[in-house]
Amino acid sequence: MTEQISNPILRVRQGSETFCIQENHATRTWASTLIADLSDAFELGWRQILVDDLAACPEDITTFYVLQGARPDQAALLDLMEGIVGSRPPDPAAIFPEWARGMSVSLPGPGHREFVLASSYSDMPHGVARSILSEELLQSILRASDVDATQIVSLLAEDLRNKDYSAWFENNPMGFCSVDIVLLELLLGPSTANLRKMDQMRAYLTTSFDALLEAAESRAKSLSLYRDPRCWVWESS
């Protein structure tokens, strides 16, 4: 047990995962487009199923349940979770806070399944909708948590000094930062496919950091549309 805690498996994606997506076609950045662009950039074999209702997602192959659009009310969201998982969470308000505009939640059961909610409304500014979608997908793919930060680093950092979205991007990223692409390369890229555990990744960062940055820069070329130029060290072209 001590070995599992001190040296956890960090790379849990195989590149063959299936995304079942209910998306909002009224927004300018579709979930399916961002997922496809990430899959292409990192040479993955991610599959997509588009549905009108997440309850129709095939349970046996779905890894990511992605809901983009209006946030369901709490009762509808819990009904959806019961349909997917077979039960409701013991503390729904903590796992699905009603104020949250986006969330990524690890689901119990087989594999490393995730539920992703990225709120998107017709009157929501495009940058806000894209930022929410990028953050929740990134965190669910990497199984990462929110990052409290007072400078723009990302994943996508949350500096809570700004309480509303009218000033949110003064201190928060509008898109991916360079560190996000580096982390994606480390945990998804073919150049690091043999790395799975914490000690392997620490050793690689010590011995091959320049190679990691070079590989990440190559991926970044096709993801520049999703960048925040304030925290992006590579050329946008």
C-alpha positions, 0 to 999 in steps of 0.5 A: 500500500505504501508503494502505491501511495508514494509512486502512483500511476499517473498516465491512465489514458491509452489513447483509445478512449471514447468520448460520448458528447452532448454538445451545444451547436450554438457556441463557436467552440464545440466540444467535439472539435476541441477533442478532435484537435487534441487527438490529432495533435497528440497522435491519439485514437480517440473516438467520439459518439454524438448524442442528443441525450447523455443517457443514450451513451453506450455504457460498455465503451464510454470513458468520457461523458461530456455535456456542453450546454445549459447546466441541468437543474440538480434533480435532472443532473442526479437522475443522469448520474443514477442512469450512468453510474447506477446510484447517486452521490452521497453528498450531491451539493459537494460534488455538483455545486449548483453555482458551478458553471463547469466541473469534471467528476471521476465516476465510480465503476470500471476504468477511469471514467469521467463526467464533464460539464461545460456550461454554454449559453447563447448569451455567454461570451465566446471566450468564457465558454471556450475557457470553461470547456478547455479547463474541464476537458483538460482536467478530466483528461489528465485527472487533475484538480483546480489550481489556485494561483495568483499568476497565470500558469494554468490547468486552467488556473483559478485566481478567485480575486475576480468573482465574476466573468466580467473581470475574470480574465484579468488574472485567469487564462483565456486558453491553454498555457505552455505548461498545459501542453507540456503536461499533455505531452508528458501524460499523453504523448507518444514520446513518453508512452513508456512512462506511467508512474511518478518516479519514472516521470520525475526521472524523465523530467530530470534527464530529458526535460529539453526533449519533452519541451521540444515534443510539446512545442511540436504539438503546440503548432496545431493548438495555437488557436486555443492558446492564451498568448500571455502564457504561451512561449511558442510562436503562434504560427 
